[in-house]
């Protein structure tokens, strides 16, 4: 099941108060970025955030899950938690602050 455009539109609207939040479509879902750092994934209309200590402290009932088979575990942020705009923006910000700066892997040269 793919993530619907309406889910992405709603989530981006809720995150207008966070630092430069964008999404990029990939692997049948979306990667969620904050100020250029990948902070999570949106797969099957669900949000999965990269695990951080700051995020763990903010999430009242922590649920961990896997966005797709073979992925590392993430924090599952249920859609009802997206309703609190201030909270979800803060969660994205503290997650991004704790993650290292993203360094894209160099592309392999083909002979």
C-alpha positions in Angstrom: 0.0 0.0 0.0 1.4 3.4 -1.0 1.3 6.6 0.9 -1.5 8.9 -0.4 -0.8 12.5 -1.5 -3.4 13.7 0.9 -1.4 12.2 3.8 1.7 14.0 2.7 -0.1 17.3 2.2 -1.7 17.1 5.7 1.6 16.2 7.3 3.5 19.0 5.5 0.8 21.4 6.6 1.2 20.3 10.2 5.0 20.7 10.0 5.0 24.3 8.6 6.4 25.5 12.0 9.4 23.2 11.9 12.7 24.0 10.2 12.5 23.6 6.4 10.7 20.3 6.3 10.5 18.6 3.0 9.7 15.2 1.6 11.1 13.3 -1.3 9.4 10.4 -2.9 11.4 7.1 -2.8 10.9 3.4 -2.6 7.1 3.7 -2.8 7.1 6.0 0.2 8.6 9.3 1.2 11.8 10.4 3.0 11.1 13.2 5.5 13.8 15.8 5.8 14.4 18.7 8.3 16.9 21.3 7.2 18.3 18.9 4.7 18.8 16.0 7.2 16.8 12.8 6.6 14.8 12.3 9.9 12.3 9.7 8.9 10.2 7.9 6.4 6.5 8.0 5.5 5.4 4.5 4.4 1.9 3.2 4.0 0.5 6.4 5.4 2.5 6.0 8.6 5.4 8.1 10.0 8.6 6.4 11.1 11.2 8.6 12.7 14.8 7.8 13.2 15.4 6.9 16.9 17.1 9.5 19.1 17.2 10.0 22.8 15.4 13.4 22.5 12.6 11.8 20.5 12.3 8.9 23.0 11.8 11.4 25.8 9.1 13.3 23.9 6.9 10.3 22.8 4.5 9.4 25.6 3.8 5.8 24.5 6.7 4.7 22.4 6.1 2.2 19.6 8.9 0.9 17.5 8.4 -0.5 14.1 10.0 -1.1 10.7 9.0 1.1 7.7 9.7 -1.8 5.3 11.2 -5.3 5.5 15.0 -5.2 6.2 14.9 -1.6 7.6 16.4 -0.6 10.9 13.8 0.1 13.6 12.3 3.5 13.8 9.8 5.2 16.2 6.3 4.8 14.8 4.4 8.1 15.2 0.7 7.4 14.8 -1.5 9.7 12.7 -3.5 10.8 15.7 -0.2 12.2 17.2 0.2 14.4 14.1 -2.9 16.4 15.2 -0.8 18.3 17.8 1.0 20.7 15.4 3.3 22.2 18.1 4.3 18.8 19.5 5.0 17.2 16.1 7.1 20.2 15.0 9.1 20.1 18.2 9.6 16.3 17.8 10.9 16.8 14.2 13.2 19.6 15.4 14.8 17.7 18.3 15.2 14.6 16.2 17.0 16.6 13.5 19.2 18.4 16.1 20.4 15.0 17.5 21.2 13.4 14.1 24.5 14.0 12.4 24.7 16.1 9.2 23.8 14.1 6.2 26.7 13.2 3.9 25.5 11.6 0.6 27.5 8.6 -0.5 29.7 9.2 -3.5 28.4 7.7 -6.7 30.3 4.9 -8.1 31.9 5.6 -11.5 31.1 3.2 -14.2 33.9 2.2 -16.6 
